[in-house]
């Protein structure tokens, strides 16, 4: 079970409303944590979304896409805007309970993802492209902070 509905419907309580999607830097790399394969109808066979096992609703869900994005479309975006797309460099997920699942520990060991205590769930995404001083806090509408 993807737990997407449970996260959405429980977002006002203890359920963490976030999911973290990982991709490899090259094709055909195995997921770094134990998963089961979700095969939605919109993905062509044999592609699948790998969903981390044994992640409680109090932590973000962890997903793994073993395939690469369409590089041509990313290049198109860069040529239209005159800028390279921003790169996500760090994610911090705050919540009332620490993330201790096997998947959370593995992702935290990578160094680009951390968790911290917070009264309510909040995610901070740090992006490249600025001097590191710009911050947009979307709360209370969304539990999200963008920094670049």
Backbone as JSON Lines, residues from 0, in Angstrom:
{"i":0,"aa":"X","n":[0.85,-1.17,0.0],"ca":[0.0,0.0,0.0],"c":[0.9,1.25,0.0]}
{"i":1,"aa":"X","n":[0.6,2.2,-0.85],"ca":[1.41,3.41,-0.98],"c":[1.25,4.36,0.21]}
{"i":2,"aa":"X","n":[0.17,4.26,0.94],"ca":[-0.16,5.1,2.1],"c":[-0.41,6.56,1.72]}
{"i":3,"aa":"X","n":[-0.6,6.84,0.44],"ca":[-0.83,8.22,0.03],"c":[-2.14,8.76,0.61]}
{"i":4,"aa":"X","n":[-3.2,7.97,0.54],"ca":[-4.48,8.42,1.09],"c":[-4.38,8.61,2.61]}
{"i":5,"aa":"X","n":[-3.73,7.7,3.29],"ca":[-3.6,7.79,4.74],"c":[-2.81,9.05,5.14]}
{"i":6,"aa":"X","n":[-1.8,9.37,4.38],"ca":[-1.01,10.58,4.66],"c":[-1.85,11.83,4.42]}
{"i":7,"aa":"X","n":[-2.61,11.84,3.33],"ca":[-3.44,13.0,3.01],"c":[-4.56,13.16,4.03]}
{"i":8,"aa":"X","n":[-5.26,12.12,4.31],"ca":[-6.41,12.23,5.22],"c":[-5.98,12.46,6.67]}
{"i":9,"aa":"X","n":[-4.76,12.07,7.04],"ca":[-4.27,12.25,8.41],"c":[-3.31,13.41,8.57]}
{"i":10,"aa":"X","n":[-3.22,14.28,7.56],"ca":[-2.23,15.36,7.57],"c":[-2.45,16.37,8.69]}
{"i":11,"aa":"X","n":[-3.66,16.47,9.22],"ca":[-3.91,17.4,10.32],"c":[-3.51,16.79,11.66]}
{"i":12,"aa":"X","n":[-3.23,15.51,11.67],"ca":[-2.83,14.83,12.91],"c":[-1.37,14.46,12.88]}
{"i":13,"aa":"X","n":[-1.09,13.21,13.22],"ca":[0.3,12.77,13.31],"c":[0.88,12.27,12.0]}
{"i":14,"aa":"X","n":[0.04,12.04,10.98],"ca":[0.55,11.53,9.71],"c":[1.41,12.58,9.02]}
{"i":15,"aa":"X","n":[2.57,12.17,8.56],"ca":[3.47,13.05,7.82],"c":[2.94,13.17,6.4]}
{"i":16,"aa":"X","n":[2.71,14.39,5.91],"ca":[2.13,14.56,4.59],"c":[3.13,14.47,3.44]}
{"i":17,"aa":"X","n":[4.39,14.19,3.73],"ca":[5.43,14.26,2.71],"c":[5.86,12.9,2.19]}
{"i":18,"aa":"X","n":[6.37,12.93,0.98],"ca":[7.03,11.79,0.38],"c":[8.35,12.26,-0.2]}
{"i":19,"aa":"X","n":[9.35,11.44,-0.13],"ca":[10.67,11.76,-0.67],"c":[10.95,10.76,-1.78]}
{"i":20,"aa":"X","n":[11.21,11.29,-2.98],"ca":[11.47,10.44,-4.14],"c":[12.94,10.52,-4.49]}
{"i":21,"aa":"X","n":[13.58,9.36,-4.57],"ca":[14.99,9.28,-4.93],"c":[15.13,8.73,-6.34]}
{"i":22,"aa":"X","n":[16.19,9.18,-7.03],"ca":[16.52,8.67,-8.35],"c":[18.01,8.39,-8.38]}
{"i":23,"aa":"X","n":[18.42,7.39,-9.15],"ca":[19.86,7.13,-9.25],"c":[20.52,8.12,-10.21]}
{"i":24,"aa":"X","n":[21.82,8.26,-10.12],"ca":[22.54,9.13,-11.04],"c":[22.78,8.44,-12.38]}
{"i":25,"aa":"X","n":[22.56,7.14,-12.42],"ca":[22.67,6.39,-13.68],"c":[21.59,5.3,-13.67]}
{"i":26,"aa":"X","n":[21.34,4.73,-14.84],"ca":[20.27,3.73,-15.0],"c":[20.56,2.43,-14.27]}
{"i":27,"aa":"X","n":[19.5,1.72,-13.95],"ca":[19.55,0.35,-13.43],"c":[20.33,0.2,-12.13]}
{"i":28,"aa":"X","n":[20.15,1.1,-11.21],"ca":[20.74,0.99,-9.89],"c":[19.63,0.56,-8.94]}
{"i":29,"aa":"X","n":[19.92,-0.39,-8.09],"ca":[18.91,-0.91,-7.17],"c":[18.56,0.11,-6.09]}
{"i":30,"aa":"X","n":[17.33,0.03,-5.56],"ca":[16.95,0.93,-4.46],"c":[17.87,0.73,-3.26]}
{"i":31,"aa":"X","n":[18.14,1.8,-2.52],"ca":[19.03,1.69,-1.37],"c":[18.36,1.13,-0.12]}
{"i":32,"aa":"X","n":[17.05,0.9,-0.18],"ca":[16.3,0.37,0.96],"c":[15.33,-0.69,0.46]}
{"i":33,"aa":"X","n":[14.8,-1.48,1.38],"ca":[13.87,-2.56,1.04],"c":[12.57,-1.97,0.51]}
{"i":34,"aa":"X","n":[12.11,-2.45,-0.65],"ca":[10.92,-1.89,-1.3],"c":[9.99,-2.97,-1.82]}
{"i":35,"aa":"X","n":[8.81,-2.52,-2.21],"ca":[7.9,-3.3,-3.03],"c":[7.59,-2.45,-4.26]}
{"i":36,"aa":"X","n":[7.22,-3.11,-5.36],"ca":[7.03,-2.4,-6.62],"c":[5.57,-2.02,-6.83]}
{"i":37,"aa":"X","n":[5.35,-0.74,-7.06],"ca":[4.03,-0.21,-7.41],"c":[4.04,0.04,-8.91]}
{"i":38,"aa":"X","n":[3.08,-0.56,-9.61],"ca":[3.02,-0.46,-11.06],"c":[1.72,0.22,-11.49]}
{"i":39,"aa":"X","n":[1.7,1.56,-11.44],"ca":[0.48,2.26,-11.86],"c":[0.26,2.11,-13.36]}
{"i":40,"aa":"X","n":[-0.98,2.22,-13.79],"ca":[-1.34,2.03,-15.21],"c":[-0.64,3.03,-16.12]}
{"i":41,"aa":"X","n":[-0.3,4.21,-15.63],"ca":[0.3,5.22,-16.49],"c":[1.78,4.98,-16.78]}
{"i":42,"aa":"X","n":[2.42,4.08,-16.06],"ca":[3.83,3.78,-16.34],"c":[3.93,2.61,-17.3]}
{"i":43,"aa":"X","n":[4.7,2.77,-18.37],"ca":[4.86,1.63,-19.29],"c":[5.65,0.5,-18.63]}
{"i":44,"aa":"X","n":[5.3,-0.71,-18.98],"ca":[6.03,-1.88,-18.48],"c":[7.44,-1.85,-19.06]}
{"i":45,"aa":"X","n":[8.43,-2.19,-18.35],"ca":[8.51,-2.8,-17.03],"c":[8.76,-1.78,-15.91]}
{"i":46,"aa":"X","n":[8.55,-0.49,-16.16],"ca":[8.84,0.52,-15.15],"c":[7.93,0.37,-13.93]}
{"i":47,"aa":"X","n":[8.48,0.7,-12.77],"ca":[7.73,0.62,-11.52],"c":[8.27,1.68,-10.56]}
{"i":48,"aa":"X","n":[7.42,2.07,-9.63],"ca":[7.84,2.94,-8.53],"c":[8.11,2.02,-7.35]}
{"i":49,"aa":"X","n":[9.28,2.14,-6.78],"ca":[9.64,1.3,-5.64],"c":[9.26,2.05,-4.36]}
{"i":50,"aa":"X","n":[8.46,1.43,-3.52],"ca":[7.95,2.03,-2.3],"c":[8.66,1.38,-1.12]}
{"i":51,"aa":"X","n":[9.23,2.21,-0.25],"ca":[9.95,1.68,0.92],"c":[9.0,0.93,1.85]}
{"i":52,"aa":"X","n":[9.48,-0.17,2.37],"ca":[8.7,-0.98,3.32],"c":[8.92,-0.46,4.76]}
{"i":53,"aa":"X","n":[7.93,-0.76,5.6],"ca":[8.04,-0.52,7.05],"c":[8.32,0.93,7.42]}
{"i":54,"aa":"X","n":[7.65,1.86,6.74],"ca":[7.77,3.28,7.08],"c":[6.46,3.7,7.75]}
{"i":55,"aa":"X","n":[6.51,4.12,9.01],"ca":[5.29,4.52,9.69],"c":[4.74,5.83,9.12]}
{"i":56,"aa":"X","n":[3.46,6.07,9.32],"ca":[2.84,7.29,8.82],"c":[3.39,8.55,9.46]}
{"i":57,"aa":"X","n":[4.07,8.43,10.58],"ca":[4.64,9.6,11.25],"c":[5.91,10.11,10.55]}
{"i":58,"aa":"X","n":[6.43,9.35,9.6],"ca":[7.62,9.73,8.83],"c":[7.22,9.99,7.38]}
{"i":59,"aa":"X","n":[8.07,10.7,6.63],"ca":[7.77,10.84,5.2],"c":[7.84,9.47,4.52]}
{"i":60,"aa":"X","n":[7.04,9.31,3.48],"ca":[7.15,8.1,2.67],"c":[8.41,8.2,1.82]}
{"i":61,"aa":"X","n":[9.03,7.07,1.52],"ca":[10.23,7.06,0.7],"c":[9.96,6.22,-0.54]}
{"i":62,"aa":"X","n":[10.28,6.79,-1.7],"ca":[10.03,6.16,-2.99],"c":[11.31,6.22,-3.81]}
{"i":63,"aa":"X","n":[11.43,5.28,-4.74],"ca":[12.62,5.22,-5.57],"c":[12.19,4.98,-7.01]}
{"i":64,"aa":"X","n":[12.67,5.85,-7.9],"ca":[12.42,5.69,-9.34],"c":[13.72,5.26,-9.99]}
{"i":65,"aa":"X","n":[13.82,4.02,-10.47],"ca":[15.09,3.54,-11.0],"c":[15.38,4.0,-12.42]}
{"i":66,"aa":"X","n":[14.59,4.95,-12.94],"ca":[14.79,5.43,-14.3],"c":[15.06,6.93,-14.28]}
{"i":67,"aa":"X","n":[15.64,7.43,-15.35],"ca":[16.05,8.83,-15.45],"c":[14.93,9.68,-16.05]}
{"i":68,"aa":"X","n":[14.95,10.99,-15.75],"ca":[13.97,11.89,-16.38],"c":[14.32,12.08,-17.84]}
{"i":69,"aa":"X","n":[13.41,12.64,-18.58],"ca":[13.62,12.94,-19.99],"c":[14.59,14.12,-20.1]}
{"i":70,"aa":"X","n":[15.85,13.84,-20.38],"ca":[16.88,14.89,-20.43],"c":[16.58,15.92,-21.52]}
{"i":71,"aa":"X","n":[15.96,15.51,-22.62],"ca":[15.63,16.45,-23.69],"c":[14.66,17.51,-23.19]}
{"i":72,"aa":"X","n":[13.67,17.11,-22.38],"ca":[12.71,18.08,-21.86],"c":[13.36,19.03,-20.87]}
{"i":73,"aa":"X","n":[14.3,18.54,-20.07],"ca":[15.02,19.42,-19.15],"c":[15.86,20.44,-19.93]}
{"i":74,"aa":"X","n":[16.48,20.0,-21.02],"ca":[17.25,20.91,-21.87],"c":[16.36,21.95,-22.52]}
{"i":75,"aa":"X","n":[15.16,21.56,-22.91],"ca":[14.18,22.48,-23.49],"c":[13.84,23.59,-22.5]}
{"i":76,"aa":"X","n":[13.59,23.2,-21.27],"ca":[13.27,24.17,-20.22],"c":[14.42,25.15,-20.03]}
{"i":77,"aa":"X","n":[15.64,24.65,-19.99],"ca":[16.8,25.52,-19.8],"c":[16.95,26.49,-20.97]}
{"i":78,"aa":"X","n":[16.7,26.04,-22.2],"ca":[16.87,26.93,-23.35],"c":[15.77,27.99,-23.39]}
{"i":79,"aa":"X","n":[14.56,27.67,-22.95],"ca":[13.46,28.65,-22.94],"c":[13.67,29.72,-21.88]}
{"i":80,"aa":"X","n":[14.19,29.34,-20.73],"ca":[14.36,30.3,-19.63],"c":[15.72,30.96,-19.62]}
{"i":81,"aa":"X","n":[16.67,30.38,-20.32],"ca":[18.03,30.9,-20.31],"c":[18.79,30.52,-19.06]}
{"i":82,"aa":"X","n":[18.19,29.68,-18.22],"ca":[18.83,29.25,-16.98],"c":[18.72,27.74,-16.84]}
{"i":83,"aa":"X","n":[19.7,27.18,-16.21],"ca":[19.61,25.76,-15.87],"c":[18.6,25.61,-14.75]}
{"i":84,"aa":"X","n":[17.83,24.5,-14.75],"ca":[16.88,24.29,-13.64],"c":[17.62,24.24,-12.31]}
{"i":85,"aa":"X","n":[16.97,24.74,-11.27],"ca":[17.55,24.69,-9.93],"c":[17.76,23.24,-9.52]}
{"i":86,"aa":"X","n":[18.75,23.01,-8.73],"ca":[19.05,21.68,-8.23],"c":[18.74,21.62,-6.75]}
{"i":87,"aa":"X","n":[18.07,20.58,-6.35],"ca":[17.77,20.36,-4.94],"c":[19.05,19.87,-4.27]}
{"i":88,"aa":"X","n":[19.52,20.58,-3.25],"ca":[20.78,20.22,-2.6],"c":[20.6,19.65,-1.2]}
{"i":89,"aa":"X","n":[19.49,20.0,-0.52],"ca":[19.28,19.48,0.82],"c":[17.8,19.53,1.17]}
{"i":90,"aa":"X","n":[17.36,18.52,1.9],"ca":[15.98,18.44,2.38],"c":[16.02,18.24,3.88]}
{"i":91,"aa":"X","n":[15.25,19.06,4.6],"ca":[15.09,18.88,6.03],"c":[13.62,18.66,6.3]}
{"i":92,"aa":"X","n":[13.32,17.6,7.01],"ca":[11.94,17.27,7.33],"c":[11.76,17.35,8.85]}
{"i":93,"aa":"X","n":[10.9,18.25,9.29],"ca":[10.64,18.4,10.71],"c":[9.32,17.75,11.07]}
{"i":94,"aa":"X","n":[9.26,17.21,12.27],"ca":[8.02,16.59,12.73],"c":[8.07,16.26,14.2]}
{"i":95,"aa":"X","n":[6.91,15.93,14.76],"ca":[6.83,15.64,16.2],"c":[7.57,14.37,16.62]}
{"i":96,"aa":"X","n":[7.77,13.43,15.69],"ca":[8.46,12.19,16.04],"c":[9.67,12.0,15.14]}
{"i":97,"aa":"X","n":[10.77,11.51,15.67],"ca":[11.96,11.3,14.84],"c":[11.72,10.2,13.79]}
{"i":98,"aa":"X","n":[12.39,10.36,12.65],"ca":[12.32,9.36,11.59],"c":[13.34,8.28,11.87]}
{"i":99,"aa":"X","n":[12.86,7.07,12.17],"ca":[13.77,5.98,12.56],"c":[13.62,4.71,11.72]}
{"i":100,"aa":"X","n":[12.79,4.75,10.7],"ca":[12.61,3.55,9.89],"c":[13.93,3.2,9.19]}
{"i":101,"aa":"X","n":[14.07,1.96,8.75],"ca":[15.29,1.6,8.02],"c":[15.52,2.5,6.81]}
{"i":102,"aa":"X","n":[14.48,2.82,6.06],"ca":[14.63,3.69,4.88],"c":[15.1,5.08,5.3]}
{"i":103,"aa":"X","n":[14.5,5.63,6.37],"ca":[14.88,6.97,6.83],"c":[16.35,7.0,7.25]}
{"i":104,"aa":"X","n":[16.79,5.96,7.94],"ca":[18.2,5.93,8.38],"c":[19.15,5.88,7.19]}
{"i":105,"aa":"X","n":[18.79,5.11,6.18],"ca":[19.64,4.99,4.98],"c":[19.7,6.32,4.24]}
{"i":106,"aa":"X","n":[18.55,6.96,4.06],"ca":[18.52,8.24,3.34],"c":[19.24,9.32,4.13]}
{"i":107,"aa":"X","n":[19.08,9.34,5.45],"ca":[19.79,10.33,6.27],"c":[21.31,10.13,6.2]}
{"i":108,"aa":"X","n":[21.76,8.91,6.08],"ca":[23.2,8.63,5.99],"c":[23.81,9.2,4.71]}
{"i":109,"aa":"X","n":[22.98,9.5,3.72],"ca":[23.48,10.06,2.46],"c":[23.98,11.49,2.63]}
{"i":110,"aa":"X","n":[23.5,12.18,3.67],"ca":[23.94,13.53,3.95],"c":[23.09,14.63,3.36]}
{"i":111,"aa":"X","n":[22.25,14.37,2.38],"ca":[21.44,15.43,1.78],"c":[20.05,15.52,2.4]}
{"i":112,"aa":"X","n":[19.72,14.6,3.3],"ca":[18.4,14.58,3.94],"c":[18.59,14.49,5.44]}
{"i":113,"aa":"X","n":[17.94,15.38,6.18],"ca":[17.99,15.32,7.64],"c":[16.58,15.49,8.19]}
{"i":114,"aa":"X","n":[16.42,15.04,9.42],"ca":[15.17,15.27,10.14],"c":[15.48,16.06,11.39]}
{"i":115,"aa":"X","n":[14.48,16.74,11.88],"ca":[14.65,17.51,13.12],"c":[13.32,17.59,13.84]}
{"i":116,"aa":"X","n":[13.37,17.76,15.15],"ca":[12.13,17.88,15.91],"c":[11.4,19.18,15.55]}
{"i":117,"aa":"X","n":[10.1,19.1,15.44],"ca":[9.25,20.27,15.18],"c":[7.86,19.98,15.73]}
{"i":118,"aa":"X","n":[7.18,21.01,16.15],"ca":[5.83,20.84,16.71],"c":[4.87,20.28,15.67]}
{"i":119,"aa":"X","n":[5.06,20.7,14.41],"ca":[4.22,20.22,13.31],"c":[5.11,19.82,12.15]}
{"i":120,"aa":"X","n":[4.56,19.04,11.24],"ca":[5.33,18.61,10.07],"c":[5.64,19.82,9.18]}
{"i":121,"aa":"X","n":[6.89,19.92,8.77],"ca":[7.33,20.96,7.85],"c":[8.52,20.42,7.06]}
{"i":122,"aa":"X","n":[8.58,20.78,5.79],"ca":[9.71,20.37,4.95],"c":[10.39,21.61,4.41]}
{"i":123,"aa":"X","n":[11.72,21.62,4.5],"ca":[12.52,22.71,3.94],"c":[13.33,22.16,2.78]}
{"i":124,"aa":"X","n":[13.18,22.79,1.61],"ca":[13.93,22.4,0.42],"c":[14.96,23.47,0.13]}
{"i":125,"aa":"X","n":[16.23,23.08,0.11],"ca":[17.31,24.03,-0.21],"c":[17.7,23.78,-1.67]}
{"i":126,"aa":"X","n":[17.7,24.85,-2.44],"ca":[17.98,24.78,-3.87],"c":[19.22,25.58,-4.22]}
{"i":127,"aa":"X","n":[19.86,25.22,-5.34],"ca":[20.97,26.02,-5.86],"c":[20.38,27.2,-6.62]}
{"i":128,"aa":"X","n":[21.24,28.11,-7.02],"ca":[20.8,29.19,-7.89],"c":[20.79,30.55,-7.23]}
{"i":129,"aa":"X","n":[21.03,30.63,-5.95],"ca":[21.05,31.92,-5.28],"c":[22.23,32.03,-4.35]}
{"i":130,"aa":"X","n":[22.22,33.08,-3.55],"ca":[23.3,33.3,-2.6],"c":[23.05,32.61,-1.27]}
{"i":131,"aa":"X","n":[21.94,31.91,-1.17],"ca":[21.64,31.21,0.06],"c":[20.91,32.06,1.08]}
{"i":132,"aa":"X","n":[20.47,33.24,0.68],"ca":[19.81,34.13,1.62],"c":[18.31,34.25,1.4]}
{"i":133,"aa":"X","n":[17.82,33.8,0.28],"ca":[16.39,33.92,-0.01],"c":[15.63,32.75,0.62]}
{"i":134,"aa":"X","n":[14.55,33.08,1.31],"ca":[13.72,32.07,1.95],"c":[12.26,32.45,1.74]}
{"i":135,"aa":"X","n":[11.48,31.48,1.33],"ca":[10.03,31.68,1.21],"c":[9.37,30.63,2.08]}
{"i":136,"aa":"X","n":[8.63,31.09,3.07],"ca":[7.92,30.2,3.99],"c":[6.45,30.19,3.58]}
{"i":137,"aa":"X","n":[5.97,29.05,3.14],"ca":[4.61,28.93,2.61],"c":[3.57,28.58,3.66]}
{"i":138,"aa":"X","n":[4.0,28.49,4.93],"ca":[3.05,28.21,5.99],"c":[2.21,29.45,6.27]}
{"i":139,"aa":"X","n":[0.99,29.34,6.64],"ca":[0.25,28.14,7.03],"c":[-0.44,27.43,5.86]}
{"i":140,"aa":"X","n":[-0.36,28.0,4.64],"ca":[-1.06,27.37,3.51],"c":[-0.48,26.01,3.15]}
{"i":141,"aa":"X","n":[0.83,25.91,3.13],"ca":[1.53,24.64,2.89],"c":[2.64,24.51,3.92]}
{"i":142,"aa":"X","n":[2.88,23.32,4.44],"ca":[3.95,23.14,5.43],"c":[5.32,23.0,4.74]}
{"i":143,"aa":"X","n":[5.67,24.04,3.98],"ca":[6.85,23.98,3.12],"c":[7.62,25.29,3.18]}
{"i":144,"aa":"X","n":[8.96,25.17,3.24],"ca":[9.86,26.31,3.2],"c":[10.84,26.08,2.06]}
{"i":145,"aa":"X","n":[11.0,27.1,1.2],"ca":[11.95,27.04,0.1],"c":[13.1,27.99,0.39]}
{"i":146,"aa":"X","n":[14.32,27.53,0.22],"ca":[15.49,28.37,0.47],"c":[16.47,28.22,-0.68]}
{"i":147,"aa":"X","n":[17.03,29.38,-1.13],"ca":[18.03,29.35,-2.2],"c":[18.95,30.52,-2.1]}
